Amino acid sequence: MDAAVLDYLERSRNRRLSQLLELVRFPSVSARQEYAADVAACAAWLRDHLERIGLEHARLLPTGGNPIVYADWLHAAGAPTVLIYGHYDVQPSDPDELWASPPFEPEIRDGRIVARGASDNKGQIFAALGAIEALLAVEGRLPCNVRVAIEGEEELSADNLKAFLADAARSGILAADLALVTDSTMLAEDAPGVAVALRGMAALQFCVRTATADLHSGVYGGAVPNALQALAEILVSLKDPATGRVRVEGFYDAVRPMPEEERRSWAQLPFDANALEAELGAALAGEQGFTSYERMWGRPALDVCGAWGGYQGEGLQTVIPAEARAKISCRLVPDQEPEAVLDLLERHLQARAPARATVSIDWRLAASRPIVLPVEHPGVQAALSAAREGFEREPLVFRAGFSVPVAELFRRFLGLDSVLLGFILPDENMHAPNEFIRVDVFERGVRTYAAFLREQAR
């Protein structure tokens, strides 16, 4: 890293942290209408900040919902263009009583910024903006062309984003050679790296009905079916308890085998099963024949995310439930298609309905397809080189078990591959109380993003 850029980053450190604290003070919760004004104010603050650091054409691009904050710098003739993505909306903070300090009144404690959004994703995207600011301030230009797009509905569905990207493909407003997605992770504080794959996601909610209304268990008990019992029987049918395999017929048919080279590489990654079990308060389990990393990164999964029915209030109401519901999510790997998996799952639910019970689907969500980039991809190699420089450690290559729908949508609508370069750590309480980001990791992230932009020019 150029000495002048490093000097600027050191001199601007306190101001940069102060600005990040200002950003996370916005309760930009996209899921709740009562925060609409705060979401809008956050977007306006970011637009102004993009202008302050020297980017051009800073503006709010309208969508069917919250706007996308946009700016660019396109004066590097002959150099590639990088589309830098992040999101400014955050998850709700509930339950607030579990926070050690108010979720939108950030504090720096023990080298950590504690606030909702500090890690996911305001801290990550702000690190990228810090890199852009430093390069423009010191050198007066960027080593490559840059477009910045910061979304306001990542924590919701992607319907508005899909429509926006379809329009963007026609207008060219997001035309680029590569996308840099800051909404990503690393394995440990001393283990920077690049995720080369994401699992896709599909989900549905279904209803089991056994009568037209709840029935008195004293009058009808033992003579009529119970919707909750029927639901339990269906849920038990989804997995083999002995092997952990999903029993939905055809579920694994399209699964692409994990490359043996990657499996060998994952076996060398740091992993402490006992420490992880202690941290999670849960025993590790899953599909037989695979390690935990393989289960999380290279194999599909099916999970019951919620189930309910009957009386759930205080005390007892002696009813036989007439209906019960459950939510199921599936994490998908190449080459599974979300809609096809949902078809298989729906067929299984219908087939496993007990006698005198009917199953109906409340809704389906084909959220995102899985994606994978080869390690040899130039963008991946640039990210590895940048992480090596920013963290002064040899970076790791791994897959991520979660889904970042925008990466697949960029490929689908814009034809762009996405490099997943971010610094979220597993213990940072994303989507949970007391979310935080480590200040030193944030600062190393700024240096890493600056190095990545230089690598693009090379």
Sequence and secondary structure as in RCSB ss.txt:
>XXXX:A:sequence
MDAAVLDYLERSRNRRLSQLLELVRFPSVSARQEYAADVAACAAWLRDHLERIGLEHARLLPTGGNPIVYADWLH
AAGAPTVLIYGHYDVQPSDPDELWASPPFEPEIRDGRIVARGASDNKGQIFAALGAIEALLAVEGRLPCNVRVAI
EGEEELSADNLKAFLADAARSGILAADLALVTDSTMLAEDAPGVAVALRGMAALQFCVRTATADLHSGVYGGAVP
NALQALAEILVSLKDPATGRVRVEGFYDAVRPMPEEERRSWAQLPFDANALEAELGAALAGEQGFTSYERMWGRP
ALDVCGAWGGYQGEGLQTVIPAEARAKISCRLVPDQEPEAVLDLLERHLQARAPARATVSIDWRLAASRPIVLPV
EHPGVQAALSAAREGFEREPLVFRAGFSVPVAELFRRFLGLDSVLLGFILPDENMHAPNEFIRVDVFERGVRTYA
AFLREQAR
>XXXX:A:secstr
  HHHHHHHHHTHHHHHHHHHHHHTS  BTT GGGHHHHHHHHHHHHHHHHHTT EEEEEE  SSS EEEEEE  
 TTS EEEEEEE  B     GGG SS TTS EEETTEEESTTTTTTHHHHHHHHHHHHHHHHHHSS SSEEEEEE
ES TTS SHHHHHHHHHHHHH TT  SEEEE   B SBTTB EEEEEE EEEEEEEEEE SSS EEHHHHTTTS 
 HHHHHHHHHHTTB TTT  B STTTTTT     HHHHHHHHTS   HHHHHHHHTS    STTS HHHHHHTS 
EEEEEEEEES  SSS   EE SEEEEEEEEEE TT  HHHHHHHHHHHHHHT  TT EEEEEEEEEEE  EE  T
T HHHHHHHHHHHHHHSS  EEEEESS  HHHHHIIIII   EEE   B TTS TTSTT EEEHHHHHHHHHHHH
HHHHHHH 
